Amino acid sequence: VISYYRQGHTGVATAKKFGLDKKIISRWINQYKSGGIEAIKPKASKTKYSSEFKLNVLTVMLEQGLSQSEVALTFNISSPALISHWHKAYRLHGMSGLTPKPKGRGAMTKPVITNKPDDEKTPTELKRELQYLRAENAYLKKLDALLKAEEQADRKQGSSKR
């Protein structure tokens, strides 16, 4: 796309030739002009930006009155929409809105049940063990009830076939 454009074709003609939106062509051309071919190559992995970097980007944008696209070109950020997300998070939550949040669900932790005799355990350890054992007991009761219900359903189904 870039080499076709560099052959002297306009952005609109390039967009038509490749069946792309002219805004995308315009963005690619601007990225190419500011950072060469490396600026438009897809990144191998997601870039992680520090909260200080994000704040610096927002500060430059606001102080110099630049658009998100201009700032993205200046700082070699692939998507101007990312800057919009940062700006909104900063307005709503301040600096804490710019700090990366852990993704996904936390790992399940195994209950810490020690092999110490009961009289040597702390009240906290005893409470934790009691809570675990109650949950395990409730689970086993539920499993037993489900198995019995399944057996009854099988018996009823078997007796109607005779």
Residue pairs with C-beta under 8 A, 6 or more apart in sequence:
1 14
1 18
1 20
1 25
1 28
2 28
2 29
2 32
2 37
2 40
4 14
4 17
4 18
5 11
5 14
5 25
5 29
9 17
11 22
11 25
11 26
11 29
12 22
14 20
14 25
15 21
15 22
15 24
15 25
18 25
27 69
28 40
30 69
30 73
31 39
31 40
31 73
32 39
32 40
34 73
34 74
34 76
35 73
35 76
39 76
43 78
47 78
48 100
49 77
51 95
51 98
51 99
51 100
53 75
54 86
54 90
54 98
55 90
55 95
55 98
57 71
57 75
57 77
57 83
57 86
58 83
58 86
58 87
58 90
60 66
60 71
60 74
60 75
61 67
61 68
61 70
61 71
61 83
61 87
66 74
67 80
68 80
68 81
68 83
68 84
68 87
69 80
71 77
71 80
71 83
72 78
72 79
72 80
72 82
72 83
77 83
86 97
86 98
88 97
89 97
89 98
90 97
90 98
91 97
111 128
111 129
111 132
112 125
112 128
113 128
113 129
113 132
114 121
114 125
116 125
118 126
121 129
